[in-house]
């Protein structure tokens, strides 16, 4: 009998919580709600201001281009000097893509590597290739043979005449408009020559002496194939003449064009022409 009573007490204690015996767990005692201004718990540290977002640097745009002096096979011996003779010049076409290669040793040229016309896609593709010292009979003092091409051939984005704009490599003055050559004397003293543009279009843009002072990047004309009555392929032949110290004073002469074109085209592709 005593044992049964003890068991009942034990059961009673087991089933009941300190606040009741209905089986519901007791609500935690929260105490009175905090008065306004009271601090509850440790103060939160002030949030750090978000760091300003730094936009990722864009990857520089590059394009396949052979080194200076890397002429087309069989077309002569090139000038490998990487000197950028016209540092900071504007690429002479308004927009890319453009294709520096040979119009004589390319498809459709007099010394083509195989059958194909001037509009062959292989002429309108990379890599770029130097042709400043390409085999020609013209005097070219900085070429290994002392003779060469004097400039660089550049095809525009597409094989179409009178579409692609040619621009001033630097600010200066147009000193001559010939039957297929436009000469620009830059403010630096360098001379730039542009061959084979659409010449009626050039004359229309520069009708008189007053119009011939030009700003860097100003349109000079459009790429075509004019050649003083005959025609060549659709391309711009571009030259730079600059004073060169030959050991007995400075002589103005044709300087390798290709490194300055590589430099300026890279800036054009990267939006800093
Ligand atoms: Zn040429």
Boltz pocket constraint, residues with backbone or C-beta under 6 A from the ligand:
constraints:
  - pocket:
      binder: B
      contacts: [[A, 149], [A, 151], [A, 152], [A, 153], [A, 236], [A, 237], [A, 238]]
      max_distance: 6.0
